[in-house]
Amino acid sequence: MIGSPVEHSLSPVIHNAAFASLGLDWGYFAVVVPDGEVLRAVAAMRSLRLAGMSVTMPHKETAAVAVDVVTSRADRLGAVNCVSWRGTQIEGDSTDGAGFLDSLRVDHAWDPTGARTVVVGAGGAARAVVAALADAGAREVGVLNRTPERAARAAALAGSRGRTVTADAVEGADLVVNATPIGMGPDTRLPVDPDRLGSGQVVADLVYDPLETPLLAAARARGAVPVTGIGMLVHQAAHAFRAWTGEDPPVEVMSAAVVAALTAR
């Protein structure tokens, strides 16, 4: 994994647990790569014959131009978080959106087809979720963000289904997604008014530390279905694991490793 900072990342925990579970003699390491060194870091895949690489902030956009080819979804987002081999070429992909959809479908048996959805935030993670929800057939993908221009750019990724919305849209949504850092660690703020949440909604928080964020606690108290950030974290890693190793990822092992690591903090 390359990024800056990377010391907090749980990706080594996830992948090394998966390697050990399948008896693979592989290792996953987090490496601090400063700005301006991304091209060299990606090029090191060739010289060191690395099997793959994860890319985290702030290098996802730069990595998209450092690789030989990109997948259609990475090209659409202009960002890469997974680098792997495609024959003799180094390919960049974005697995965040697919990982988020898996967290809904696999972990909660919930399909966004035909749903009214609201995504709070307009950064990289939000953009990946917006595009994924539109591709999955969501009826409406609303983007709620304090900067209207950024909200509009994110909503555009959903095509005719995307639109910018106000806080009122949360109340009538089938799915509400927090794709901001609000609620992370000791932050007790909520990204939306909890009184707009209710029974029958699915409320997902991409923040995974703490395990139950203030938003998810509020959602649970109001009868909504809470979806933790662990799901997206693990499932996006599972897509990368499959691309690198060709093996089916042991998702349950990966999830258990994350929960154990967070509980031990």
C-alpha positions as CSV (number, residue, x, y, z in Angstrom):
1,M,0.0,0.0,0.0
2,I,1.2,3.5,-0.8
3,G,-0.1,6.7,0.6
4,S,0.7,9.4,3.1
5,P,-0.1,8.8,5.9
6,V,-0.6,5.1,6.0
7,E,0.3,4.2,9.6
8,H,-3.4,4.1,10.6
9,S,-4.4,1.8,7.8
10,L,-6.0,-1.6,8.6
11,S,-5.4,-2.9,5.1
12,P,-2.3,-4.9,6.2
13,V,-4.4,-6.5,8.9
14,I,-7.1,-7.5,6.4
15,H,-4.8,-8.8,3.6
16,N,-2.3,-10.6,5.8
17,A,-5.1,-12.4,7.6
18,A,-6.5,-13.5,4.3
19,F,-3.1,-14.7,3.0
20,A,-2.6,-16.7,6.2
21,S,-6.1,-18.2,6.0
22,L,-5.4,-19.5,2.5
23,G,-1.8,-20.6,3.2
24,L,-0.4,-18.1,0.7
25,D,3.3,-17.1,1.3
26,W,2.5,-13.5,0.6
27,G,3.0,-10.3,2.6
28,Y,1.2,-6.9,2.5
29,F,3.0,-3.8,3.7
30,A,2.1,-0.1,4.1
31,V,4.7,2.3,2.7
32,V,4.7,6.0,3.1
33,V,5.1,7.6,-0.4
34,P,5.4,11.4,-0.4
35,D,3.9,13.7,-3.1
36,G,5.9,13.5,-6.3
37,E,7.0,9.9,-5.9
38,V,3.9,8.1,-7.1
39,L,5.2,7.5,-10.6
40,R,8.3,5.9,-9.3
41,A,6.4,3.8,-6.7
42,V,4.1,2.4,-9.4
43,A,7.1,1.7,-11.7
44,A,8.6,-0.3,-8.8
45,M,6.0,-3.0,-9.5
46,R,8.0,-3.8,-12.6
47,S,11.5,-3.8,-11.2
48,L,10.5,-5.6,-8.0
49,R,7.9,-7.8,-9.6
50,L,5.3,-6.9,-7.0
51,A,2.0,-8.7,-7.4
52,G,-0.1,-5.7,-6.6
53,M,-0.5,-2.4,-4.9
54,S,-3.2,-0.5,-3.0
55,V,-3.3,3.3,-3.3
56,T,-4.8,5.5,-0.7
57,M,-4.9,9.3,-0.1
58,P,-3.6,11.5,-1.5
59,H,-2.4,9.5,-4.5
60,K,-5.5,8.0,-6.1
61,E,-5.7,10.6,-8.9
62,T,-2.0,10.6,-9.6
63,A,-2.0,6.8,-9.7
64,A,-4.6,6.9,-12.5
65,V,-2.0,8.5,-14.8
66,A,0.9,6.4,-13.5
67,V,-0.4,3.1,-14.6
68,D,-0.5,1.7,-18.2
69,V,-4.2,1.2,-18.4
70,V,-7.3,1.8,-16.3
71,T,-10.6,0.1,-16.0
72,S,-13.7,1.9,-17.2
73,R,-14.9,2.7,-13.7
74,A,-11.5,4.1,-12.7
75,D,-11.4,6.2,-15.8
76,R,-14.9,7.5,-15.0
77,L,-13.8,8.5,-11.5
78,G,-10.3,9.7,-12.5
79,A,-9.0,7.7,-9.5
80,V,-7.3,4.4,-8.7
81,N,-7.1,2.5,-5.5
82,C,-6.0,-0.9,-6.7
83,V,-3.1,-1.7,-9.0
84,S,-2.6,-5.1,-10.5
85,W,-1.2,-6.9,-13.6
86,R,-3.2,-7.3,-16.8
87,G,-0.8,-9.4,-18.8
88,T,2.3,-7.4,-19.2
89,Q,0.6,-4.1,-18.4
90,I,0.0,-2.5,-15.0
91,E,-3.7,-1.8,-14.6
92,G,-5.5,0.6,-12.3
93,D,-8.9,0.0,-10.9
94,S,-11.3,1.5,-8.4
95,T,-12.9,-1.1,-6.1
96,D,-14.6,1.2,-3.6
97,G,-17.9,1.4,-5.3
98,A,-18.1,-2.4,-5.9
99,G,-17.1,-2.9,-2.3
100,F,-19.9,-0.7,-1.1
101,L,-22.5,-2.5,-3.2
102,D,-21.2,-5.8,-1.8
103,S,-21.6,-4.5,1.7
104,L,-25.3,-3.9,1.0
105,R,-26.1,-7.0,-1.0
106,V,-23.9,-9.6,0.6
107,D,-23.9,-8.5,4.2
108,H,-27.5,-7.1,4.4
109,A,-29.3,-8.7,1.5
110,W,-30.4,-5.2,0.4
111,D,-30.5,-4.2,-3.3
112,P,-30.4,-0.6,-4.3
113,T,-32.4,-1.2,-7.6
114,G,-35.2,1.3,-7.8
115,A,-34.2,3.0,-4.5
116,R,-34.1,6.7,-3.6
117,T,-30.7,7.3,-2.2
118,V,-28.8,10.2,-0.6
119,V,-25.0,10.4,-0.4
120,V,-23.6,12.9,2.1
121,G,-20.3,14.3,0.8
122,A,-18.6,14.8,-2.5
123,G,-15.1,13.6,-2.1
124,G,-13.4,10.5,-3.6
125,A,-15.4,7.9,-1.6
126,A,-18.7,9.7,-2.2
127,R,-18.0,9.9,-5.9
128,A,-17.3,6.1,-6.1
129,V,-20.6,5.4,-4.2
130,V,-22.6,7.8,-6.4
131,A,-21.4,6.1,-9.6
132,A,-21.9,2.6,-8.1
133,L,-25.5,3.3,-7.0
134,A,-26.4,4.7,-10.4
135,D,-24.9,1.6,-12.1
136,A,-26.8,-0.6,-9.7
137,G,-30.1,0.8,-10.8
138,A,-30.9,3.3,-8.0
139,R,-33.9,5.4,-9.1
140,E,-32.4,8.6,-7.7
141,V,-28.9,9.4,-6.4
142,G,-29.0,12.7,-4.4
143,V,-25.8,14.4,-3.3
144,L,-25.8,16.5,-0.2
145,N,-22.8,18.6,0.3
146,R,-22.0,22.0,1.8
147,T,-20.3,23.1,-1.5
148,P,-23.0,23.1,-4.3
149,E,-20.4,23.0,-7.1
150,R,-18.7,19.9,-5.7
151,A,-22.1,18.3,-5.1
152,A,-23.1,18.9,-8.7
153,R,-19.9,17.4,-10.0
154,A,-20.4,14.3,-7.9
155,A,-24.1,14.0,-8.9
156,A,-23.1,14.2,-12.6
157,L,-21.5,10.8,-12.2
158,A,-25.0,9.3,-11.8
159,G,-26.2,10.8,-15.1
160,S,-29.9,11.5,-15.3
161,R,-30.4,9.9,-11.9
162,G,-28.1,12.2,-10.1
163,R,-29.1,15.5,-8.5
164,T,-28.0,17.8,-5.8
165,V,-30.4,17.8,-2.8
166,T,-31.0,19.6,0.5
167,A,-31.2,18.1,3.9
168,D,-34.9,17.5,3.5
169,A,-34.2,14.7,1.1
170,V,-32.8,12.5,3.9
171,E,-36.3,12.0,5.4
172,G,-37.7,10.3,2.3
173,A,-34.7,8.3,1.2
174,D,-34.5,4.5,1.2
175,L,-30.7,4.7,1.7
176,V,-28.6,7.4,3.4
177,V,-24.8,7.2,3.1
178,N,-22.3,9.2,5.1
179,A,-19.2,9.5,2.9
180,T,-17.6,12.2,5.0
181,P,-15.2,11.9,7.9
182,I,-17.8,13.2,10.3
183,G,-18.2,10.8,13.3
184,M,-14.6,9.4,13.0
185,G,-12.7,8.7,16.2
186,P,-13.7,11.1,19.0
187,D,-15.9,13.3,16.7
188,T,-19.4,13.1,18.1
189,R,-21.1,15.2,15.4
190,L,-23.7,13.8,13.0
191,P,-23.7,14.4,9.2
192,V,-27.5,14.7,9.1
193,D,-30.3,15.6,11.4
194,P,-31.1,12.3,13.2
195,D,-34.8,13.3,13.4
196,R,-35.0,12.8,9.6
197,L,-34.0,9.1,10.0
198,G,-36.7,6.5,10.5
199,S,-37.9,2.9,10.3
200,G,-37.5,1.2,6.9
201,Q,-34.4,3.2,5.9
202,V,-30.9,1.8,5.4
203,V,-28.3,4.1,6.9
204,A,-24.6,3.4,5.9
205,D,-21.6,5.1,7.3
206,L,-18.3,4.7,5.5
207,V,-16.5,5.6,8.8
208,Y,-15.4,2.4,10.5
209,D,-13.7,3.7,13.6
210,P,-15.6,3.6,15.9
211,L,-17.5,0.5,15.0
212,E,-20.7,2.2,15.8
213,T,-20.6,5.9,14.9
214,P,-22.9,8.5,16.3
215,L,-24.9,8.3,13.0
216,L,-25.4,4.6,13.2
217,A,-26.4,4.8,16.9
218,A,-29.0,7.4,16.0
219,A,-30.2,5.3,13.0
220,R,-30.5,2.2,15.2
221,A,-32.5,4.1,17.8
222,R,-35.0,5.2,15.2
223,G,-35.5,1.8,13.7
224,A,-33.3,2.1,10.6
225,V,-30.9,-0.6,9.4
226,P,-27.3,0.5,10.3
227,V,-24.5,-0.5,7.9
228,T,-21.0,-0.1,9.3
229,G,-18.0,1.1,7.3
230,I,-16.3,-2.3,7.8
231,G,-18.4,-3.8,5.0
232,M,-17.1,-1.5,2.3
233,L,-13.5,-1.6,3.8
234,V,-13.5,-5.4,3.6
235,H,-15.3,-5.9,0.4
236,Q,-13.2,-3.4,-1.6
237,A,-10.2,-5.2,-0.3
238,A,-11.7,-8.5,-1.4
239,H,-11.9,-7.3,-4.9
240,A,-8.3,-6.3,-4.8
241,F,-7.3,-9.6,-3.2
242,R,-9.0,-11.5,-6.1
243,A,-7.3,-9.4,-8.7
244,W,-3.9,-10.0,-7.2
245,T,-4.1,-13.7,-6.2
246,G,-6.8,-15.2,-8.5
247,E,-8.2,-16.7,-5.3
248,D,-11.6,-16.3,-3.7
249,P,-11.1,-14.0,-0.7
250,P,-12.0,-15.3,2.8
251,V,-14.3,-12.4,3.5
252,E,-15.4,-13.6,7.0
253,V,-11.7,-14.0,8.1
254,M,-11.0,-10.5,6.8
255,S,-13.9,-9.0,8.6
256,A,-13.0,-10.7,11.9
257,A,-9.5,-9.4,11.6
258,V,-10.7,-5.8,11.3
259,V,-13.1,-6.1,14.2
260,A,-10.4,-7.6,16.4
261,A,-8.0,-4.8,15.5
262,L,-10.5,-2.1,16.2
263,T,-11.6,-3.7,19.4
264,A,-7.9,-3.8,20.6
265,R,-7.3,-0.1,20.0
